[in-house]
Each structure stands twice: as C-alpha cells, then as structure tokens.
Amino acid sequence: MARRDIRAPFIPERDKDKTPILECVDLGIDFGGLTAVDDFNMTIGRTEIAGLIGPNGAGKTTVFNLLTRVYKPSRGKILLEGRDIESMNTIQVNKAGIARTFQNIRLFNELTVLENVLIGLHNEMNYNLLSAVLRMPHFWKDEKIAKNRALELLSLFGMEDLAGQKAGSLPYGAQRRLEIVRALATNPSLLLLDEPAAGMNPSETSELMENIRKVRDTFKIAILLIEHDMNLVMGICEGIVVLNYGKIIAKGTPEEVRNDPVVIEAYLGKKGDVPC
C-alpha cells in the first residue's frame, strides 16, 4: 500500500464539495529554542470524525491549544470555515464555532449539572447586565429558553434526571459526558475532544463511541479527538493524523495508518502492529 502524501488534504467523500470546517496551513509554534509543533497541515470536513494520535509528548494537546488560541502560533495559519482566526482570542474562537473538552475534567463541581450546561449556553444569552440585575421580563424569557435547551441537551445523553445533582458527585463517566454536553451548549461547528476515553472501562468506552456518533449525526458538526485508546480511534475516526515530535508522520484512513511502517515504528520502535 502506497503511503499517502502527508501534506495533501484528507476529508471524507461526502464533505469534498463543501468548505472544510478547519484548515491548518504550515502551522507551528516554538517555546524559546524548542519547536513543539512544526509544519502541521490538516484539513477537516464539515461532518468528519477525525483523530489526532501519537506517542506521549508528540504535541497533540499543543495543537488543540493552538486551535483554541490558548497559544499564538509562531507561524502558519488556521482557517475556520475559510476564515483566518489570527486576530481572535479564545472567547471569540469559541463564539466562532470551536468548542473543546479537556484531558483533565474541568467542571464546576459545586454547581449542579444543569447549571454547568447553562454556563455553556452563554453564547445564546441575549439579555444585558441591567436586565439581569433588575430581573426584567426579557431576562426571565431567555432564562426559560436556556433551561429548556439545557435539559434538551442533557436528554440526548440520558442525563436529564441528573440535572439537580452537583457535578462533582457524578460518577467519572457521567462527568465526561457532562463536559461534552457543556461544550455542545456553545453551539460549535467543530468539537475538540482531548482524550475523552481516559479512565473509562470498556463498557463506558463503547458507550462513548455511540455518543460521539450521535453528536455528529444529530448536530451535523465535525469532531476532532485526541485519544490513546486505539480501539476507539480505529473504530470511529474516518481520517487520522499521526504526530510525533511535533511533526506529522502519517495521514489517512484507519486502515492506512494501522499498517503504516512509520507509525508502527513511532509507537513500538520496531516492526509490529499499532497497539489497539
């Protein structure tokens, strides 16, 4: 099998007639004298489930931080639906359509499940500070709409009955789902999931795969995930980019990546199969 050109775009056939949701062009970042990510080129279709994988320390979370403007690139550009996000900050990027979850769960543990999702709905709140302070009719109308929307999102994950519980009291898998729900509340066109299966047992991971597909199919959005669980990556991703030492070493379908000798060497240091 011939190796795919790692600089060439790779998106699913169904998305090829549409503007990609994301294009990274020659993206790179340096920290002092250390190059963390270099020559990163990636295109994601509008409804694609894509994977970003690589050994520990490869630069995967750094890429997420670049996409969300936590870090400013040293070079290259990021296009979101064809629009350069260079002038945007993290909040503006979120409003433009990129939402993320984190490797380490970041919920407001002392707030309820519902309140966590309502925080995610801030992009859809139209009332101003005065309306909120004076509890004007417009405020209550928007609050009711937001609450109904939050419960609707929770119901997609079977979590509406947990709405009144504190987020910190939920089991680990439910906290992971809640973080995804809160990210979806910001109405993204691209959802970034940073190791969503971390700490999950096989049953929870299987449920997560179903939920990721449900999110893509229900909201018609793109999803990019970082994950070390190769069963999940190979079972759900349509296109995969492999990063090592901050550079892309392979790109393609799960089958192409699984059998790529460069990828196998990066993971195992010898001939074999990518662990899965």
C-alpha positions in Angstrom: 0.0 0.0 0.0 1.4 3.4 -1.1 1.8 6.0 1.6 -0.5 9.0 1.4 1.1 12.4 1.0 1.2 13.9 4.5 0.8 17.4 3.1 -2.3 16.6 1.0 -5.8 17.2 2.4 -7.8 14.2 3.5 -11.5 14.5 4.1 -14.5 12.2 3.6 -16.1 12.0 0.2 -19.4 13.4 1.4 -17.6 16.6 2.5 -15.5 17.3 -0.5 -18.0 19.6 -2.2 -18.2 21.8 0.9 -15.8 24.3 2.5 -13.7 22.5 5.1 -14.6 23.3 8.7 -10.9 23.6 9.6 -7.7 24.1 7.6 -4.3 24.3 9.3 -1.6 25.5 7.0 2.1 25.2 7.8 1.2 25.7 11.5 4.0 25.8 14.0 4.9 27.0 17.5 8.2 27.5 19.3 8.8 27.8 23.1 12.1 29.6 23.4 14.5 27.4 21.5 12.2 24.4 21.4 9.9 23.7 18.5 6.8 22.0 19.9 4.8 21.8 16.6 6.1 22.3 13.1 4.8 22.2 9.5 1.4 21.0 10.7 -1.1 20.7 7.8 -4.6 19.3 8.5 -8.0 19.6 6.8 -11.2 18.5 8.4 -14.5 18.1 6.6 -17.7 19.6 7.8 -19.1 16.4 9.3 -16.0 14.4 9.7 -14.9 12.5 12.8 -11.1 12.8 12.8 -8.4 11.6 15.0 -5.1 13.1 16.1 -2.9 10.5 17.6 0.8 10.0 18.6 3.0 8.9 21.4 3.1 10.9 24.7 4.7 14.3 24.2 4.1 14.3 20.5 2.4 17.8 20.6 -1.2 16.8 20.3 -2.6 18.9 23.1 -0.4 21.8 21.9 -2.3 21.6 18.6 -5.6 21.9 20.5 -4.2 24.9 22.4 -3.3 26.5 19.0 -6.7 25.8 17.6 -8.4 27.4 20.6 -6.0 30.4 20.7 -4.6 29.4 24.2 -1.3 29.6 22.3 -0.5 32.0 19.5 1.2 30.3 16.6 4.8 31.2 15.7 4.0 30.6 12.0 1.3 29.3 9.7 -2.4 30.0 9.8 -5.7 28.4 11.0 -8.8 28.8 8.9 -12.2 28.1 10.4 -14.8 27.8 7.7 -12.4 29.6 5.4 -11.9 32.5 7.9 -8.5 33.2 9.4 -8.7 33.3 13.2 -5.4 35.0 13.7 -7.0 38.1 15.3 -9.3 36.2 17.6 -8.9 35.4 21.3 -10.1 32.2 23.0 -13.6 33.5 23.7 -14.0 34.8 20.1 -12.8 31.4 18.7 -15.5 29.7 20.8 -18.2 32.0 19.6 -16.9 31.4 16.0 -17.5 27.7 16.4 -14.8 25.8 18.2 -15.5 24.1 21.5 -13.4 21.7 23.5 -13.2 19.3 26.4 -10.0 18.7 28.4 -7.8 15.8 29.3 -8.4 16.6 32.9 -12.1 17.2 33.5 -12.9 20.8 34.2 -16.4 21.1 35.6 -17.8 23.4 38.2 -18.1 20.7 40.8 -20.2 22.7 43.3 -22.7 23.7 40.7 -25.5 21.4 39.5 -25.4 19.5 36.3 -28.0 21.9 34.9 -26.0 25.0 36.0 -22.9 23.6 34.3 -24.8 23.3 31.0 -26.3 26.8 31.4 -22.9 28.2 31.6 -22.1 26.7 28.3 -25.1 28.4 26.8 -23.7 31.9 27.4 -23.2 32.4 23.6 -27.0 32.2 23.2 -27.9 34.6 26.0 -29.2 37.9 24.7 -30.1 39.9 27.8 -27.7 42.5 29.2 -26.4 43.2 32.7 -29.2 45.6 33.5 -31.9 43.1 32.5 -30.3 40.5 34.7 -29.9 42.8 37.8 -33.5 44.1 37.5 -34.9 40.7 36.6 -36.8 42.2 33.7 -39.2 40.1 31.5 -36.6 39.7 28.8 -34.2 38.1 31.3 -36.8 35.6 32.5 -37.8 34.7 28.9 -34.2 34.0 28.0 -33.6 32.1 31.2 -36.6 29.8 30.4 -35.4 29.2 26.9 -31.9 28.4 28.1 -33.1 26.0 30.8 -35.3 24.1 28.2 -32.3 23.9 25.8 -30.0 22.7 28.6 -32.5 19.9 29.5 -32.8 19.0 25.9 -29.1 18.6 25.5 -28.9 16.5 28.7 -31.7 14.3 27.5 -29.6 13.3 24.4 -27.2 11.7 26.8 -29.8 10.3 29.2 -28.8 12.8 31.9 -31.9 14.9 32.4 -32.7 13.1 35.6 -29.3 14.2 37.0 -30.0 17.9 36.3 -30.3 18.8 40.0 -27.3 16.9 41.2 -23.9 18.5 41.9 -21.5 17.9 39.0 -18.8 16.8 41.4 -21.0 14.0 42.8 -21.4 12.2 39.4 -19.6 9.0 38.5 -16.5 9.5 36.3 -18.1 8.5 33.1 -21.1 10.8 33.7 -18.7 13.7 34.3 -17.1 13.0 31.0 -20.5 13.1 29.3 -21.4 16.3 31.1 -18.3 18.0 29.8 -19.2 17.1 26.3 -22.8 18.4 26.8 -21.5 21.7 28.2 -19.2 22.1 25.1 -22.1 21.3 22.8 -24.1 24.1 24.6 -21.8 26.7 23.0 -23.3 25.6 19.6 -20.0 24.6 17.9 -19.3 23.6 14.3 -16.1 21.8 15.4 -15.9 19.9 18.7 -12.4 19.1 20.1 -12.3 16.1 22.5 -9.0 15.7 24.4 -8.7 12.0 25.5 -12.4 11.6 26.1 -12.0 7.9 27.0 -9.3 8.4 29.6 -10.1 6.5 32.7 -13.1 4.7 31.2 -13.7 1.0 31.3 -14.5 -0.9 28.0 -18.3 -0.6 28.6 -18.0 3.2 29.1 -15.7 3.5 26.1 -18.2 1.6 23.9 -21.0 4.0 25.1 -18.7 7.0 24.4 -18.3 5.8 20.8 -22.0 5.7 20.3 -22.4 9.1 21.8 -19.7 10.7 19.6 -21.5 9.3 16.5 -24.8 10.6 17.9 -23.3 14.1 18.4 -22.0 14.2 14.8 -25.3 12.9 13.3 -27.6 15.0 15.5 -25.8 18.3 15.2 -24.1 17.8 11.8 -20.8 19.0 13.1 -17.2 17.9 12.8 -15.3 16.3 15.7 -11.5 16.1 16.2 -10.4 13.8 19.0 -7.1 13.1 20.7 -7.1 9.6 22.1 -4.7 6.8 23.2 -7.4 4.1 23.0 -6.7 2.7 19.6 -9.9 0.6 19.6 -11.9 3.8 19.8 -9.8 5.7 17.3 -9.7 2.9 14.7 -13.4 2.2 15.3 -14.8 5.7 14.9 -12.4 8.0 13.1 -12.7 8.5 9.3 -9.4 10.3 8.9 -6.4 10.1 11.2 -3.3 12.3 11.6 -0.3 10.9 13.4 2.0 13.3 15.2 5.5 12.5 16.5 7.9 15.1 18.0 5.7 17.9 16.8 5.6 16.8 13.1 3.0 14.8 11.1 4.4 11.5 10.1 1.3 9.9 8.6 -2.2 10.7 7.5 -5.0 8.6 6.1 -7.8 6.2 6.8 -7.6 3.9 9.9 -6.5 1.0 7.8 -3.7 3.1 6.1 -2.5 4.4 9.5 -2.7 1.0 11.2 -0.4 -0.6 8.6 2.0 2.3 8.1 5.5 1.2 9.0 6.5 4.7 10.1 3.6 4.8 12.5 4.4 1.3 13.8 8.0 2.3 14.4 6.9 5.5 16.2 4.7 3.6 18.6 6.8 0.4 19.1 10.3 1.3 17.9 10.2 -1.9 15.8 8.1 -3.8 13.3 4.8 -4.9 14.6 1.3 -3.5 14.7 -0.1 -0.3 16.2 -1.4 -1.2 19.6 -5.2 -1.5 19.7 
